[in-house]
Amino acid sequence: MIRGFARALLAASLAFGSAAQAMRTLEVIVFPGGFNWPLWVAADKGFFAANGVEVRVTPTPNSVFQVQGLVAGKFDIAISAIDNVVAYQEGQGEAELPTTPDLFAFMGGQYGALRLVAAPEIDAIGGLKGKSLAVDAATTGYAFVLRKILQRAGLAEGDYTLERLGGTAARAEALMQGKTSATILTTPLEIAPESKGFRRLANAVDALGPYQAVVGVARRSWARENEPALVGYIRAHVAALDWLFDPANRIEAIAIYRRNLPAATEASAAKALDLLTSGEGFQRRGKIDLEGVRTVLALRSEYGRPSKKLDDPSKYIDETYYEKATLAPR
């Protein structure tokens, strides 16, 4: 009996060791905020582990740090705005890179859900004339969304100034601390300031039409060499999205959110889930919206420097890995 138990224990240990060796650790860099909910769910519910990956998440202070780290190979995957992919691939990025990047979007993350939110005393876009407005970077991310919304409301570029104050979470804090008059926030980061009387002046999709905001990003060279890991990551992320969209998981989803964002109340977490799973917000099954990408390209064609005519979404997207993750038998 003892020998039999020992043999069984040894077999279990060897199996565990093989599984541990097979598990691939992925370095993922994200902007802090509730839109990382699928990552929290995939880790908590074992979706990453079930697909052979372990994810280590690093928060980024801004897009320049994120892109530089991704291009340098310090990170494997970034959750970022697709505008950043286009900008750096076209030589229009905020910072120079030491090498030519080979970035691409492999899955969708968030559609629209960009809000222009201003200080309580500003009740219309015209009130932003002469004000300092916060952006992550002046030439990438959602800066062009902001500029176009202001332009359509009658404000010229000289009517306001742009100040680089970091990622969306940092900008939300800066807005509530009175360090800026307005900024673009990504759902659910508008919930806290709006609850304190800050005013939403515009929604990007209402002003501009379809807009692909957040995507999963990787280097093409890395993806080719690490296809099983990337496919496993995508499967886990999509499984987490499916789980979040299931009303039966609502209570547990809110609990996961609050564990990762302890300052969130039950009410704010519930509101975040409602916003992110209805209309704008998380993309069901993580599918990229091509019309939304075309809006990104149109804005970059208008404002990007050096000036280029950009109209081909396929240059920046490769859905091969996504298709293998979602269509192939598991």
TORTITI-533601 format. One line per field, with one value per residue: x, y, z of N, C-alpha, C in turn; chain. Coordinates in steps of 0.2 Angstrom, whole numbers, plus 5000, padded with zeros to 4 digits. Example, Ala and Ser with C-alpha at 12.3 -4.5 7.8 and 13.67 -1.06 7.14 Angstrom:
% TORTITI-533601
n.u [5066_5064]
n.v [4972_4989]
n.w [5039_5035]
ca.u [5062_5068]
ca.v [4978_4995]
ca.w [5039_5036]
c.u [5066_5064]
c.v [4984_5000]
c.w [5039_5039]
pator [A_A]
***
This chain:
% TORTITI-533601
n.u [5004_5010_5020_5013_5006_5016_5021_5010_5010_5023_5020_5010_5017_5027_5018_5013_5025_5027_5016_5019_5030_5026_5017_5016_5023_5017_5021_5011_5006_4997_4985_4980_4964_4946_4943_4952_4945_4942_4955_4957_4946_4949_4961_4956_4946_4953_4955_4966_4976_4970_4972_4986_4994_5001_4999_5007_5004_5008_5006_5005_5012_5010_5007_5019_5029_5023_5023_5037_5042_5036_5040_5054_5054_5052_5040_5026_5013_5002_4989_4980_4977_4971_4975_4988_4996_4994_5000_5014_5018_5018_5027_5023_5023_5023_5035_5052_5058_5071_5072_5063_5047_5036_5022_5006_4988_4979_4967_4950_4946_4939_4925_4922_4915_4922_4923_4921_4925_4922_4926_4915_4910_4909_4899_4897_4905_4910_4914_4927_4936_4952_4956_4967_4969_4969_4979_4986_4996_5001_5001_4996_4985_4970_4971_4968_4955_4949_4953_4946_4932_4932_4935_4923_4914_4917_4929_4946_4963_4971_4964_4964_4975_4985_4990_5001_4997_4997_4991_4974_4968_4976_4973_4960_4960_4968_4959_4948_4955_4957_4967_4966_4955_4947_4946_4948_4940_4940_4927_4926_4930_4924_4914_4917_4921_4909_4900_4903_4899_4906_4905_4899_4903_4903_4901_4912_4908_4895_4899_4909_4906_4908_4920_4935_4943_4951_4963_4971_4988_5003_5020_5024_5034_5037_5024_5024_5034_5029_5016_5007_5006_5000_4988_4983_4982_4972_4961_4958_4955_4944_4935_4934_4927_4915_4911_4909_4898_4888_4873_4871_4883_4884_4885_4897_4906_4906_4911_4924_4929_4929_4938_4950_4949_4949_4943_4932_4914_4900_4889_4895_4903_4893_4887_4898_4899_4887_4888_4899_4895_4885_4881_4892_4908_4915_4920_4910_4915_4927_4930_4937_4932_4930_4925_4926_4940_4943_4938_4948_4959_4955_4955_4969_4974_4970_4976_4989_5007_5022_5011_5000_4990_4979_4970_4968_4964_4969_4983_4987_4982_4980_4971_4973_4978_4968_4957_4961_4961_4947_4939_4945_4945_4946]
n.v [4994_5006_5007_5008_5020_5029_5027_5033_5046_5050_5049_5059_5070_5071_5073_5085_5093_5092_5099_5112_5115_5116_5127_5143_5159_5175_5191_5205_5221_5235_5248_5255_5251_5248_5242_5231_5220_5208_5201_5200_5191_5180_5175_5173_5163_5153_5152_5156_5147_5135_5136_5135_5146_5158_5174_5189_5204_5221_5238_5252_5269_5278_5279_5280_5273_5261_5257_5257_5248_5236_5235_5234_5221_5218_5216_5205_5206_5219_5229_5240_5256_5255_5265_5268_5258_5260_5273_5271_5262_5269_5279_5290_5291_5296_5296_5293_5277_5264_5254_5248_5246_5231_5230_5224_5222_5209_5205_5212_5223_5234_5244_5260_5269_5281_5295_5313_5322_5335_5348_5353_5366_5368_5368_5365_5362_5373_5380_5376_5384_5392_5384_5372_5355_5338_5325_5309_5307_5319_5316_5303_5289_5294_5308_5313_5311_5319_5331_5332_5331_5344_5352_5350_5356_5369_5374_5380_5374_5383_5387_5381_5372_5357_5346_5334_5321_5308_5291_5285_5282_5290_5303_5304_5305_5317_5326_5326_5332_5345_5348_5349_5354_5347_5330_5315_5301_5283_5271_5261_5273_5286_5285_5288_5303_5308_5305_5314_5326_5331_5334_5326_5330_5325_5310_5299_5290_5296_5308_5305_5293_5275_5268_5260_5256_5250_5237_5220_5219_5214_5210_5205_5197_5191_5184_5175_5166_5162_5156_5146_5150_5163_5160_5153_5163_5171_5163_5161_5174_5177_5168_5173_5185_5180_5174_5186_5192_5184_5184_5176_5176_5188_5193_5187_5192_5206_5205_5201_5212_5222_5216_5219_5232_5240_5252_5254_5255_5244_5248_5256_5247_5238_5247_5249_5236_5235_5246_5242_5230_5232_5238_5250_5247_5232_5221_5209_5193_5197_5203_5212_5228_5233_5245_5254_5254_5260_5273_5277_5278_5288_5299_5299_5301_5314_5321_5316_5317_5314_5319_5307_5297_5286_5271_5257_5245_5232_5232_5234_5224_5207_5193_5180_5172_5174_5168_5155_5153_5154_5147_5135_5118_5114]
n.w [5000_5004_4995_4983_4985_4986_4973_4966_4970_4966_4952_4951_4954_4944_4933_4937_4936_4922_4917_4923_4916_4903_4904_4898_4901_4899_4896_4899_4895_4901_4901_4916_4924_4924_4911_4910_4915_4908_4908_4922_4925_4917_4923_4936_4934_4929_4915_4908_4913_4908_4895_4894_4897_4907_4914_4916_4922_4918_4923_4913_4912_4902_4884_4876_4884_4885_4871_4867_4876_4872_4858_4861_4866_4879_4883_4879_4874_4871_4878_4870_4861_4845_4836_4841_4836_4822_4821_4825_4816_4804_4806_4813_4826_4844_4849_4844_4838_4841_4831_4816_4819_4820_4823_4826_4826_4834_4840_4844_4857_4864_4859_4853_4867_4871_4880_4881_4894_4906_4917_4931_4929_4916_4903_4890_4874_4868_4879_4882_4876_4876_4886_4895_4890_4894_4888_4883_4874_4862_4848_4846_4851_4858_4855_4843_4841_4851_4846_4834_4838_4845_4834_4826_4834_4833_4837_4834_4832_4839_4849_4861_4872_4873_4885_4890_4901_4904_4904_4903_4916_4924_4919_4922_4936_4936_4931_4940_4951_4947_4938_4925_4912_4904_4896_4886_4891_4894_4895_4909_4916_4916_4926_4939_4939_4934_4943_4953_4948_4937_4919_4905_4889_4876_4866_4857_4847_4843_4838_4828_4822_4819_4830_4832_4847_4858_4857_4855_4855_4847_4842_4825_4822_4835_4837_4826_4831_4842_4841_4847_4861_4859_4853_4863_4873_4867_4866_4879_4883_4875_4881_4893_4890_4885_4897_4905_4898_4901_4910_4921_4928_4935_4948_4953_4944_4947_4960_4957_4950_4960_4969_4962_4960_4973_4978_4971_4972_4976_4968_4958_4952_4947_4938_4929_4923_4916_4907_4900_4894_4885_4870_4867_4872_4879_4866_4859_4859_4855_4842_4829_4824_4808_4801_4812_4813_4801_4803_4813_4804_4795_4803_4807_4794_4792_4803_4806_4806_4798_4784_4777_4767_4773_4772_4772_4782_4783_4783_4796_4804_4809_4808_4809_4820_4829_4822_4822_4836_4839_4829_4826_4832_4849]
ca.u [5000_5014_5024_5008_5004_5022_5022_5005_5013_5028_5017_5007_5023_5030_5013_5013_5031_5027_5012_5022_5035_5022_5014_5020_5022_5016_5021_5006_5007_4990_4983_4976_4957_4941_4943_4956_4941_4943_4961_4955_4942_4953_4966_4952_4942_4957_4954_4973_4979_4967_4975_4993_4997_5001_4999_5010_5002_5012_5003_5009_5010_5008_5008_5026_5032_5020_5026_5044_5043_5033_5045_5060_5054_5051_5033_5024_5007_5000_4982_4982_4973_4974_4979_4995_4999_4995_5005_5021_5020_5018_5032_5020_5022_5025_5043_5056_5060_5077_5071_5057_5042_5032_5016_4999_4982_4977_4960_4947_4945_4934_4923_4919_4916_4926_4919_4924_4922_4924_4925_4908_4907_4909_4893_4897_4912_4913_4917_4934_4941_4957_4958_4972_4965_4974_4980_4991_5001_4998_5000_4994_4980_4964_4971_4965_4947_4948_4954_4940_4926_4932_4934_4916_4910_4919_4936_4952_4968_4974_4959_4966_4981_4985_4995_5002_4996_4998_4985_4967_4967_4979_4969_4953_4962_4970_4952_4945_4960_4957_4973_4964_4948_4943_4950_4944_4940_4937_4923_4922_4933_4920_4909_4919_4920_4902_4896_4905_4897_4909_4900_4901_4901_4902_4903_4915_4904_4890_4902_4913_4904_4911_4927_4938_4947_4956_4964_4977_4994_5009_5025_5023_5040_5035_5018_5026_5038_5025_5009_5003_5005_4996_4982_4980_4980_4966_4955_4956_4952_4937_4931_4932_4922_4909_4909_4907_4892_4883_4870_4872_4889_4885_4887_4904_4910_4906_4916_4931_4930_4930_4944_4955_4949_4946_4940_4925_4908_4895_4885_4899_4905_4888_4886_4903_4897_4881_4891_4904_4892_4879_4882_4899_4912_4919_4918_4908_4920_4934_4931_4939_4927_4934_4923_4929_4947_4943_4938_4954_4963_4953_4958_4976_4976_4969_4980_4995_5012_5021_5005_4999_4983_4979_4964_4968_4964_4973_4990_4988_4978_4981_4966_4975_4978_4961_4953_4963_4958_4940_4936_4948_4943_4950]
ca.v [5000_5012_5008_5010_5027_5032_5028_5037_5052_5052_5050_5065_5075_5071_5076_5092_5096_5093_5104_5118_5116_5117_5133_5148_5165_5180_5198_5209_5228_5237_5254_5253_5253_5243_5238_5225_5215_5201_5198_5197_5185_5174_5173_5171_5157_5148_5152_5156_5141_5130_5137_5134_5152_5162_5181_5194_5211_5227_5244_5257_5276_5281_5275_5279_5268_5254_5255_5256_5241_5231_5235_5231_5214_5218_5214_5201_5208_5226_5231_5247_5259_5253_5271_5268_5253_5263_5279_5269_5258_5274_5284_5296_5290_5302_5295_5289_5270_5263_5250_5248_5241_5226_5229_5222_5220_5202_5204_5218_5224_5239_5248_5266_5270_5286_5301_5319_5324_5341_5351_5354_5372_5369_5364_5365_5361_5380_5383_5374_5389_5395_5379_5366_5349_5333_5319_5304_5309_5324_5314_5296_5287_5298_5315_5315_5310_5325_5337_5332_5333_5351_5356_5350_5361_5376_5377_5379_5371_5388_5389_5377_5369_5350_5344_5327_5320_5301_5286_5287_5283_5296_5309_5304_5308_5324_5330_5327_5336_5351_5349_5350_5356_5341_5325_5310_5295_5277_5268_5264_5278_5292_5284_5292_5310_5310_5305_5320_5332_5332_5334_5323_5334_5321_5303_5299_5287_5300_5314_5303_5287_5269_5269_5254_5259_5246_5230_5217_5221_5211_5210_5200_5192_5187_5180_5169_5161_5160_5155_5142_5154_5169_5157_5151_5169_5174_5158_5163_5181_5177_5164_5178_5189_5176_5174_5192_5194_5180_5187_5172_5178_5195_5194_5185_5197_5212_5204_5201_5219_5225_5214_5222_5240_5241_5259_5254_5253_5239_5252_5258_5241_5236_5251_5248_5230_5237_5250_5238_5224_5234_5243_5252_5244_5226_5218_5202_5188_5200_5204_5219_5232_5236_5251_5257_5255_5265_5280_5279_5279_5294_5304_5299_5304_5321_5325_5313_5320_5316_5317_5301_5295_5279_5269_5250_5242_5226_5233_5234_5218_5200_5189_5173_5169_5175_5163_5148_5152_5154_5143_5128_5113_5114]
ca.w [5000_5005_4989_4978_4986_4984_4965_4963_4972_4961_4945_4951_4954_4937_4929_4939_4934_4915_4916_4925_4911_4897_4905_4895_4905_4894_4899_4896_4897_4900_4905_4922_4924_4924_4905_4911_4918_4905_4911_4929_4925_4914_4928_4942_4933_4926_4908_4905_4914_4904_4888_4894_4898_4913_4912_4921_4920_4920_4921_4910_4914_4896_4878_4874_4888_4882_4864_4868_4879_4867_4853_4863_4868_4886_4884_4873_4872_4874_4877_4868_4856_4838_4834_4842_4831_4815_4821_4825_4810_4799_4807_4815_4833_4848_4851_4839_4840_4838_4826_4813_4822_4816_4827_4823_4831_4833_4842_4847_4864_4866_4853_4856_4874_4873_4882_4882_4901_4908_4924_4932_4927_4909_4901_4883_4871_4867_4886_4883_4873_4881_4892_4894_4890_4895_4883_4884_4869_4858_4842_4846_4855_4857_4854_4837_4843_4855_4841_4829_4842_4846_4828_4824_4838_4831_4840_4831_4836_4843_4854_4867_4873_4875_4890_4891_4908_4905_4902_4905_4923_4927_4916_4926_4942_4935_4930_4947_4955_4944_4935_4918_4911_4901_4893_4884_4896_4891_4900_4914_4920_4917_4931_4945_4939_4932_4950_4957_4945_4930_4914_4898_4883_4869_4865_4851_4841_4841_4835_4823_4819_4822_4832_4836_4852_4861_4853_4858_4850_4847_4836_4820_4823_4841_4836_4822_4834_4848_4840_4852_4867_4857_4852_4870_4876_4864_4868_4886_4883_4873_4886_4899_4888_4885_4904_4907_4895_4904_4916_4927_4932_4936_4955_4954_4940_4951_4966_4954_4949_4966_4972_4958_4961_4980_4979_4968_4976_4972_4963_4952_4948_4943_4932_4924_4919_4912_4902_4896_4890_4881_4865_4867_4877_4877_4860_4860_4856_4854_4835_4827_4819_4802_4800_4817_4811_4795_4806_4815_4798_4792_4808_4806_4788_4793_4808_4807_4802_4791_4781_4773_4765_4776_4771_4772_4789_4783_4785_4804_4807_4806_4812_4808_4826_4832_4819_4825_4843_4840_4825_4826_4838_4855]
c.u [5004_5017_5019_5007_5010_5023_5016_5007_5018_5025_5014_5012_5025_5025_5013_5019_5030_5022_5015_5027_5032_5019_5019_5018_5022_5017_5016_5006_5000_4990_4979_4969_4953_4941_4948_4952_4942_4949_4960_4951_4946_4958_4962_4949_4946_4957_4962_4976_4976_4970_4982_4997_4996_5002_5002_5008_5006_5008_5007_5007_5008_5009_5015_5030_5030_5023_5033_5046_5041_5038_5052_5060_5053_5044_5031_5018_5005_4992_4982_4977_4976_4977_4986_4999_5000_5000_5012_5023_5021_5023_5029_5019_5025_5032_5046_5058_5067_5077_5064_5052_5038_5026_5010_4994_4980_4970_4957_4947_4939_4932_4920_4921_4921_4922_4923_4921_4926_4923_4918_4905_4907_4904_4892_4904_4915_4916_4925_4939_4945_4959_4964_4968_4971_4973_4985_4997_4998_4997_4998_4988_4973_4964_4968_4957_4945_4948_4948_4934_4926_4932_4927_4912_4913_4926_4942_4957_4971_4970_4960_4973_4981_4991_4995_5002_4996_4991_4979_4965_4970_4976_4963_4955_4964_4964_4949_4949_4960_4963_4972_4957_4944_4948_4945_4945_4937_4933_4926_4925_4930_4915_4911_4918_4913_4898_4898_4903_4900_4905_4903_4898_4900_4904_4906_4911_4898_4893_4906_4911_4908_4918_4930_4943_4953_4957_4970_4982_5000_5014_5024_5028_5039_5030_5020_5029_5034_5017_5005_5001_5000_4989_4979_4978_4973_4960_4953_4953_4945_4933_4929_4927_4915_4906_4906_4900_4886_4880_4871_4878_4890_4888_4895_4908_4911_4911_4923_4933_4933_4937_4950_4955_4945_4942_4933_4920_4904_4891_4889_4902_4899_4886_4892_4902_4892_4884_4895_4901_4886_4881_4890_4902_4916_4916_4916_4912_4926_4935_4932_4933_4930_4932_4925_4936_4947_4942_4944_4959_4962_4956_4965_4978_4975_4974_4987_5001_5018_5014_5005_4992_4983_4971_4963_4969_4969_4980_4992_4985_4980_4977_4967_4974_4971_4956_4955_4961_4951_4936_4939_4945_4948_4953]
c.v [5006_5013_5011_5018_5031_5033_5033_5044_5055_5053_5057_5071_5076_5075_5084_5096_5097_5099_5111_5120_5119_5124_5139_5155_5170_5187_5203_5216_5232_5244_5252_5255_5247_5239_5232_5219_5208_5198_5196_5191_5179_5171_5170_5164_5152_5147_5152_5150_5135_5130_5137_5141_5155_5169_5185_5201_5217_5233_5249_5264_5280_5277_5274_5274_5261_5252_5253_5250_5236_5230_5232_5224_5213_5215_5210_5203_5215_5226_5238_5250_5257_5259_5271_5263_5257_5269_5276_5265_5263_5279_5290_5296_5296_5302_5291_5282_5268_5258_5251_5243_5236_5224_5227_5221_5213_5201_5211_5218_5228_5243_5254_5267_5276_5292_5307_5322_5330_5343_5353_5361_5373_5364_5363_5365_5368_5383_5380_5379_5392_5390_5375_5360_5343_5327_5315_5306_5314_5321_5306_5295_5291_5305_5317_5315_5317_5331_5337_5334_5341_5355_5356_5355_5368_5379_5375_5376_5377_5390_5386_5374_5361_5349_5337_5325_5312_5297_5289_5287_5289_5303_5310_5308_5316_5329_5331_5331_5343_5353_5350_5351_5351_5336_5320_5304_5289_5274_5262_5270_5285_5291_5289_5300_5312_5310_5311_5327_5334_5331_5330_5328_5331_5314_5303_5296_5292_5306_5311_5297_5281_5270_5263_5258_5255_5239_5227_5218_5216_5212_5204_5195_5187_5182_5174_5164_5159_5159_5151_5146_5160_5166_5155_5157_5171_5169_5160_5170_5181_5173_5169_5183_5186_5175_5180_5194_5189_5182_5183_5173_5185_5197_5193_5190_5204_5211_5204_5208_5223_5223_5217_5229_5241_5247_5259_5251_5247_5242_5254_5252_5238_5240_5250_5241_5231_5241_5246_5232_5226_5240_5245_5248_5238_5223_5211_5198_5191_5202_5211_5222_5235_5243_5256_5259_5261_5272_5282_5281_5286_5300_5305_5302_5312_5325_5322_5317_5315_5314_5311_5300_5287_5277_5261_5247_5236_5226_5233_5228_5212_5196_5182_5169_5169_5169_5156_5147_5151_5149_5136_5124_5114_5107]
c.w [5000_4998_4984_4979_4984_4976_4963_4965_4967_4954_4945_4951_4947_4932_4930_4936_4926_4914_4917_4919_4905_4898_4902_4899_4899_4898_4895_4899_4896_4903_4911_4921_4923_4917_4905_4914_4915_4907_4918_4929_4922_4919_4934_4940_4929_4919_4905_4906_4910_4897_4888_4895_4905_4911_4918_4918_4922_4918_4918_4911_4908_4890_4875_4878_4886_4876_4864_4871_4875_4861_4855_4866_4875_4888_4878_4870_4875_4873_4876_4863_4849_4835_4835_4838_4824_4816_4821_4819_4804_4800_4810_4823_4837_4849_4845_4842_4837_4832_4823_4816_4818_4820_4823_4828_4829_4836_4844_4854_4867_4860_4856_4863_4876_4874_4883_4889_4903_4915_4925_4929_4920_4906_4894_4880_4870_4874_4887_4879_4878_4886_4890_4895_4890_4890_4886_4881_4864_4850_4841_4851_4854_4856_4848_4837_4846_4850_4836_4832_4843_4839_4825_4828_4837_4834_4836_4835_4841_4849_4861_4867_4875_4879_4891_4899_4909_4903_4905_4912_4926_4925_4920_4933_4941_4934_4936_4952_4953_4941_4927_4917_4908_4898_4890_4889_4892_4897_4903_4918_4920_4923_4937_4945_4938_4939_4954_4953_4938_4924_4907_4893_4877_4870_4858_4845_4839_4837_4828_4819_4822_4824_4835_4841_4854_4857_4857_4853_4852_4842_4832_4821_4829_4840_4831_4826_4841_4847_4845_4858_4865_4856_4859_4873_4873_4866_4875_4887_4881_4878_4892_4897_4888_4893_4907_4904_4898_4910_4922_4931_4935_4944_4956_4950_4944_4957_4963_4953_4955_4970_4968_4958_4968_4981_4976_4972_4972_4967_4957_4948_4944_4937_4927_4920_4914_4906_4897_4892_4886_4876_4864_4873_4875_4870_4861_4856_4854_4846_4834_4823_4814_4801_4805_4816_4805_4798_4809_4810_4795_4797_4807_4799_4788_4797_4808_4803_4803_4788_4776_4772_4768_4775_4770_4779_4789_4785_4792_4808_4804_4811_4812_4815_4830_4829_4821_4832_4843_4835_4825_4832_4843_4857]
pator [A_A_A_A_A_A_A_A_A_A_A_A_A_A_A_A_A_A_A_A_A_A_A_A_A_A_A_A_A_A_A_A_A_A_A_A_A_A_A_A_A_A_A_A_A_A_A_A_A_A_A_A_A_A_A_A_A_A_A_A_A_A_A_A_A_A_A_A_A_A_A_A_A_A_A_A_A_A_A_A_A_A_A_A_A_A_A_A_A_A_A_A_A_A_A_A_A_A_A_A_A_A_A_A_A_A_A_A_A_A_A_A_A_A_A_A_A_A_A_A_A_A_A_A_A_A_A_A_A_A_A_A_A_A_A_A_A_A_A_A_A_A_A_A_A_A_A_A_A_A_A_A_A_A_A_A_A_A_A_A_A_A_A_A_A_A_A_A_A_A_A_A_A_A_A_A_A_A_A_A_A_A_A_A_A_A_A_A_A_A_A_A_A_A_A_A_A_A_A_A_A_A_A_A_A_A_A_A_A_A_A_A_A_A_A_A_A_A_A_A_A_A_A_A_A_A_A_A_A_A_A_A_A_A_A_A_A_A_A_A_A_A_A_A_A_A_A_A_A_A_A_A_A_A_A_A_A_A_A_A_A_A_A_A_A_A_A_A_A_A_A_A_A_A_A_A_A_A_A_A_A_A_A_A_A_A_A_A_A_A_A_A_A_A_A_A_A_A_A_A_A_A_A_A_A_A_A_A_A_A_A_A_A_A_A_A_A_A_A_A_A_A_A_A_A_A_A_A_A_A]
***
